[in-house]
Amino acid sequence: MGQQQTFSGLLPLFSTVSPVLAAMVVLTPSPAMKQIPAINLSEPGSEALLVRACEDLGFFKVTEHDIPMELIAKLEEEALKFFALSPAEKELAGRANPFGYGSKNIGGHGDVGWVEYLLMPITSEPLSMAFLMHPSASSFRSALDEYALAVRKLACRVLELMAQGLGMEQRDAFRKLVADEESDSMLRLNHYPPCPMLRELNGFVTGFGEHTDPQIISVLRSNDTAGLEISLRDGSWVSVLPDRESFFINVGDSLQVLTNGRFRSLRHRVLANGWKSRVSMIYFGGPPLGERLAPLPEVMAEGEQSKYREFMWCDYKSCAFKTLLGDNRLDLFHQTSEASEKMKKDDEVAVNEQIVEM
């Protein structure tokens, strides 16, 4: 597990140059995980390997994914061009709320990180954010559209194999939620610039704090700079060695709910360093806003009780935006949780009030 370093001597300098840095914990990186499950989607039996990885870690990487390296390299190049622009030019994308350009601040509740990012909604239509409509952004827009289409297809392919591995008759039970025209999905480009002040400490600083992803599935690709760390079942942290040619995939909260906890939503974080920038591109595959989520009977054993109460995706998403990055939001929707019971009663009161008003 990464250890906190003492940097009291540098704290005045950190505070002067960046209040954000002063609020962060400086860490040494966690030990590297010796073996991440690597799954060739084209090989027979890959569906069983996917299920095992989702149960054990909630995380794996896929090879032979059929996404051309040229397409990946094109978007990475365009992303680097965007992040190299002046702050004023980048803010033409709009300040993140939640979509748009963000720097250092993650969400609206005090979470910070040594990161700048561009968050965009992904629908069945081409991207239409205002700044991408400018002629100078045509190459960037084209790369984003092509990449989003490719990773969405990959996510659907993986989700269908998961259902197959679980022995589900309805093979598209997961896939259809992401493939739906109303799917609430996103693409985020992250840039973790080098932090020169960390060179003296030979340490790392929080780039993106620990969290789980609320959606169904996340598809990640990064350059060859390390920084991603994942939490194991015992709470310890391990670092993930980068692999430019593979895609890393993690289970989101919604998929944990749909499988009644059989699949594990992955807690992860990113550390930034003082020497080399890290660029990552993450597709978050979510269900339609009005989709009701609950454990699927087909994945539950006979007599197995549901661990989560039914909820709408829009409600869970709203909860995610109202909480701190590291909060365990699923606790609020657990069947035995006091908070869950309170939320359920609040929902009933709200419905009754609407009926009276009508």
TIMAR-662398 format. One line per 3 residues: their letters; for each residue x, z, y of C-alpha. Coordinates in pm, 1 decimal, always signed. Each point is the difference from the previous one (the first is absolute). Example, Ala and Ser with C-alpha at 12.3 -4.5 7.8 and 13.67 -1.06 7.14 Angstrom:
2
AS = +1230.0:+780.0:-450.0  +137.0:-66.0:+344.0
//
This chain:
358
MGQ = +0.0:+0.0:+0.0  +129.2:-84.1:+347.4  +148.6:+302.2:+177.8
QQT = -47.3:+91.6:+365.6  +319.4:-8.3:+202.5  +92.9:+223.5:+289.6
FSG = +42.8:-191.0:+322.6  -46.4:+269.1:+262.5  +313.2:-118.5:+180.9
LLP = -149.8:-345.1:+46.7  -353.9:+113.9:+78.7  +48.8:-4.7:+381.9
LFS = +128.3:-357.8:-25.4  -288.5:-101.2:-226.8  -250.1:+156.7:+240.7
TVS = +150.5:-179.3:+299.2  +13.6:-342.2:-161.0  -316.1:+20.2:-208.0
PVL = -257.8:+281.5:-20.3  -120.8:-171.0:-317.0  +338.8:+48.4:-167.6
AAM = +4.9:+365.9:+102.8  -327.8:+52.0:-184.8  +131.7:-146.5:-323.7
VVL = +176.9:+157.0:-293.5  +337.2:-146.0:-94.0  +33.8:-44.3:-374.2
TPS = +250.2:-104.4:-257.0  -145.9:-265.0:-231.9  -149.4:+99.9:-333.8
PAM = +169.8:-106.9:-323.2  -83.7:-353.3:-109.3  -256.5:-42.3:-274.9
KQI = +183.6:-138.5:-297.9  -270.8:-234.8:-117.5  -311.4:-125.0:+176.4
PAI = -247.5:-166.0:-238.1  +64.0:-374.6:+36.0  -282.2:-217.4:-130.0
NLS = +6.6:-373.3:-58.7  -361.8:-102.7:+55.6  +48.6:-313.6:-209.0
EPG = +94.2:+184.6:-318.6  -253.4:+100.5:-267.3  -76.3:+370.9:+10.4
SEA = +61.7:+34.2:+374.3  -348.5:+146.5:+45.4  +87.8:+301.9:-218.7
LLV = +323.2:+55.0:+193.0  -192.4:-8.4:+327.4  -240.0:+268.4:-119.5
RAC = +283.0:+223.0:-120.2  +184.0:-33.4:+333.0  -318.1:+79.4:+195.8
EDL = -63.2:+309.2:-210.2  +357.7:+130.8:+7.0  +118.8:-88.0:+350.6
GFF = -263.8:-197.9:+184.4  +285.5:-236.4:+80.0  +184.9:-297.4:-149.7
KVT = +156.6:-330.9:+95.0  -105.3:-345.1:-113.3  +224.4:-292.5:-78.0
EHD = -95.9:-363.3:-62.4  -268.5:+39.9:+265.2  -18.1:-371.9:+91.2
IPM = +44.3:+63.1:+374.2  +275.5:-233.1:+126.7  +305.2:+173.7:+144.8
ELI = -8.1:-256.6:+281.5  -338.7:+132.5:+111.8  +125.5:+359.8:-8.7
AKL = +317.1:-88.6:+191.6  -202.1:-192.4:+258.6  -219.4:+299.1:+84.9
EEE = +297.9:+237.3:+4.8  +175.1:-232.1:+246.2  -307.9:-18.9:+222.3
ALK = -45.3:+377.0:-16.6  +358.3:+57.0:+112.9  -54.6:-241.1:+290.2
FFA = -309.3:+194.9:+103.1  +170.7:+339.6:-15.9  +294.9:-137.9:+199.3
LSP = -229.8:-70.6:+297.0  -8.5:+230.0:+300.8  -244.5:+295.1:-13.2
AEK = -222.2:-173.4:+256.3  -14.9:-318.6:-209.1  -78.9:+190.8:-318.6
ELA = -278.5:+190.6:+169.3  -175.0:-331.4:+64.1  -117.5:+47.4:-360.0
GRA = -201.3:+292.7:+132.6  +79.1:+365.9:-49.3  -84.9:+115.3:-350.5
NPF = -354.3:+141.1:-8.4  +23.7:-36.3:-294.2  +92.0:-371.0:+6.5
GYG = +277.7:-127.6:+220.1  +355.6:+104.6:+79.8  +115.0:+360.1:-36.0
SKN = +329.8:+175.5:+58.2  +100.6:+352.6:-107.7  -357.7:+133.9:+6.8
IGG = -193.0:-35.8:-326.4  -371.3:+54.7:+46.9  -147.5:+221.1:+270.0
HGD = +69.6:+349.4:-133.6  +366.6:+59.6:+74.7  +169.2:-169.5:-296.1
VGW = +323.1:-168.1:+107.9  +268.9:-207.4:-168.6  +307.0:-207.3:+80.8
VEY = -198.9:-319.3:-45.7  -171.5:-280.3:+184.7  -273.6:-196.3:-167.4
LLM = -261.4:-271.7:+28.0  -331.2:+66.2:-175.9  -247.3:-284.1:-53.9
PIT = -340.9:-33.5:-168.7  -14.1:-237.1:-296.5  -325.6:-181.4:-73.1
SEP = -98.9:-320.8:-175.4  +58.8:-177.1:+332.6  +338.0:-83.9:+160.9
LSM = +145.2:+266.0:+229.4  -151.2:-21.1:+346.1  +162.0:+277.3:+203.4
AFL = +29.3:-122.0:+359.2  +379.7:+2.5:+23.4  +27.4:-217.6:-313.4
MHP = -209.3:-270.7:+164.7  +275.8:-74.1:+251.4  +187.5:-324.7:-79.8
SAS = +331.2:+189.3:-9.7  -133.3:+211.5:-289.0  -112.5:-292.2:-218.3
SFR = +288.1:+35.4:-246.0  -57.3:+376.6:-28.0  -374.3:-50.8:-50.1
SAL = +58.9:-262.1:-269.1  +242.7:+226.0:-188.7  -241.6:+294.6:+18.9
DEY = -296.5:-203.2:-125.0  +194.0:-148.2:-292.8  +149.3:+333.7:-97.2
ALA = -330.2:+190.0:+24.4  -170.6:-255.6:-222.4  +279.1:+21.3:-258.8
VRK = +19.9:+381.0:-21.5  -378.8:+32.9:-9.4  +0.3:-233.0:-298.5
LAC = +275.9:+207.5:-161.4  -193.7:+321.9:+59.7  -310.4:-151.2:-163.3
RVL = +204.7:-116.3:-298.1  +146.8:+348.3:-49.1  -338.1:+171.1:+35.9
ELM = -154.0:-225.5:-263.7  +285.6:+77.4:-239.7  -54.5:+371.2:+63.8
AQG = -366.3:-30.6:-97.5  +103.2:-193.5:-309.5  +252.8:+268.3:-91.8
LGM = -269.2:+266.1:+32.7  -217.1:-195.9:-242.8  -274.4:-58.7:+254.9
EQR = -258.9:-265.9:-79.2  -41.1:-72.2:+370.1  +350.4:-136.6:+62.7
DAF = -69.0:-62.0:+367.8  -120.6:+356.8:+71.7  +303.0:+76.0:+219.9
RKL = +91.8:-352.4:+101.9  -337.2:-88.2:+149.9  +28.9:+283.5:+252.8
VAD = +315.8:-152.1:+148.6  -107.5:-362.3:-49.0  -333.0:+54.8:+177.9
EES = -37.0:-191.0:+327.7  -78.9:+333.1:+167.9  +305.3:+173.0:-147.7
DSM = +149.8:+245.7:+248.6  +368.7:-81.5:-50.9  +303.2:+18.2:+227.4
LRL = +354.5:-128.1:+33.6  +266.8:+213.8:+164.5  +347.9:-109.4:+100.5
NHY = +237.3:+295.1:+42.8  +336.9:+0.9:+172.8  +226.2:+304.8:-31.3
PPC = +284.0:-66.1:+246.6  +336.5:+170.2:-50.0  +28.0:+333.9:+178.1
PML = +362.9:+20.0:+126.1  -14.1:+374.8:+73.9  -41.9:+64.6:-372.0
REL = +342.2:-143.5:-80.4  +170.6:+325.4:+94.6  -221.7:+188.3:-243.1
NGF = +26.2:-257.8:-278.2  -368.2:+70.1:-39.6  -343.0:-157.3:+8.5
VTG = -308.6:+68.0:+207.5  -370.3:-38.5:-72.3  -98.1:-364.2:+38.0
FGE = -351.5:+35.6:-136.9  -110.5:+344.9:-114.9  -127.6:+84.8:-345.2
HTD = -351.6:-120.9:-76.5  -220.8:-178.4:-248.7  -173.8:-329.7:+75.8
PQI = -380.1:+30.2:+22.8  -74.0:-353.6:-121.9  -17.8:-131.5:-359.0
ISV = +342.0:-159.8:-32.6  +311.3:-53.3:+212.8  +244.0:-288.5:-47.3
LRS = +340.2:+60.2:+159.2  +300.7:-218.1:+58.1  +308.6:+102.8:+199.1
NDT = +345.2:-127.5:+87.5  +309.8:+136.0:-173.1  +16.8:+325.0:+199.2
AGL = -87.3:+318.6:-188.9  -230.1:+266.8:+141.1  -314.8:+9.7:-212.9
EIS = -47.5:+326.6:-190.1  -276.7:+99.6:-241.0  -126.3:+336.6:-116.7
LRD = -8.8:+72.8:-373.0  -261.6:+212.4:-175.0  +217.7:+311.1:+30.5
GSW = +17.4:-42.4:+377.6  +363.1:-114.0:+6.7  +102.8:-307.1:+198.3
VSV = +202.8:-297.9:-120.1  +120.6:-302.5:+193.5  -88.0:-353.3:-105.0
LPD = +276.9:-257.8:-1.0  -103.5:-316.3:+187.5  -66.7:-323.5:-186.5
RES = -43.3:-303.8:+222.0  -143.0:-218.6:-276.6  -270.2:+234.6:-131.0
FFI = -315.7:+151.5:+140.7  -59.6:+374.0:-21.4  -358.1:+103.2:-62.4
NVG = -158.4:+340.6:+34.7  -336.8:+147.0:-84.0  -214.9:+104.7:+296.1
DSL = -247.2:+287.0:+33.3  -300.3:-225.5:-63.9  +137.7:-119.5:-334.1
QVL = +68.8:+360.3:-100.3  -368.2:+71.2:+65.5  -125.3:-309.2:-186.1
TNG = +202.0:+104.3:-307.4  -106.3:+366.1:+33.1  +358.0:+109.4:+53.3
RFR = +141.4:-190.6:-294.7  +207.5:-212.2:+239.1  +213.3:+197.3:+243.6
SLR = +1.6:-70.1:+372.2  +364.8:-3.3:+104.9  +138.5:+235.2:+265.1
HRV = +291.0:-172.2:+171.7  +207.3:-7.9:+319.2  +273.7:-202.2:+168.9
LAN = +329.3:+123.0:+144.8  +181.2:-186.3:+277.4  +378.3:-1.3:+35.3
GWK = +265.2:-48.4:+265.1  +158.8:-318.7:-127.0  -240.7:-266.0:-116.6
SRV = -355.8:-101.0:+83.9  -271.8:-7.7:-262.5  -284.1:-251.8:+11.7
SMI = -300.7:+32.4:-229.2  -325.4:-189.8:-40.9  -294.7:+179.3:-160.0
YFG = -337.5:-137.8:-99.4  -270.9:+264.8:-36.1  -290.4:-122.2:-212.3
GPP = -318.6:+186.2:+87.5  -368.1:-34.5:-95.1  -277.6:-110.7:+237.6
LGE = -85.9:+264.5:+259.7  -344.9:+59.0:-149.7  +122.0:+28.5:-359.5
RLA = -96.2:+320.4:-179.4  +287.9:+143.2:-201.4  -21.5:+234.1:-297.3
PLP = +161.3:+24.9:-344.8  -104.7:-294.5:-214.9  -179.5:+107.1:-321.8
EVM = +184.6:-272.3:-191.0  +337.5:+172.6:+45.4  -128.7:+349.5:-81.8
AEG = -3.5:+150.8:-346.3  -325.6:+112.6:-157.7  -103.1:+327.3:+159.5
EQS = +266.1:-21.0:+271.2  -114.9:+141.7:+332.2  +47.3:-182.0:+329.0
KYR = +275.2:+160.7:+207.8  -113.3:-157.9:+326.7  -329.0:-26.0:+180.5
EFM = -121.1:-345.1:+99.7  +88.6:-107.9:+352.2  +7.8:-311.6:+212.4
WCD = +335.0:-160.0:+73.5  -69.2:+1.5:+375.8  -45.3:+379.7:-14.8
YKS = +325.4:+51.2:-188.5  +184.5:-233.6:+235.2  -136.9:+193.2:+298.2
CAF = +118.4:+322.2:-161.7  +347.1:-150.2:-44.5  +23.0:-87.9:+369.4
KTL = -109.5:+351.0:+99.9  +255.6:+190.0:-208.8  +375.5:+42.7:+5.4
LGD = +208.9:-251.2:-188.9  +104.6:+244.9:-272.2  -342.2:+158.5:-58.6
NRL = -155.1:-26.1:-344.7  -323.9:-170.6:+100.1  -134.4:-30.7:-353.9
DLF = -40.2:+379.3:-13.8  -289.2:-41.3:+242.6  -183.4:-222.6:-248.6
HQT = +71.1:+194.6:-317.4  -309.5:+117.9:-183.4  +116.5:+362.6:-12.5
SEA = +138.3:+15.2:+352.8  -169.4:+231.4:+250.9  +86.7:-251.4:+270.7
SEK = -170.1:-270.1:-205.2  -317.0:+207.2:-28.2  +0.1:+60.5:+375.0
MKK = +45.0:-373.2:+69.7  -282.1:-79.6:-242.0  -234.0:+244.0:+178.0
DDE = +103.5:-139.3:+338.8  -84.1:-350.6:-126.9  -343.3:+118.6:-115.9
VAV = -66.9:+163.4:+339.0  +102.6:-319.6:+179.6  -234.8:-207.4:-217.2
NEQ = -289.6:+243.1:+60.0  +61.9:-10.8:+374.8  -12.1:-379.8:-9.8
IVE = -329.9:+10.8:-187.4  -148.8:+240.6:+259.1  +116.7:-224.6:+284.3
M = -172.2:-296.9:-165.3
//
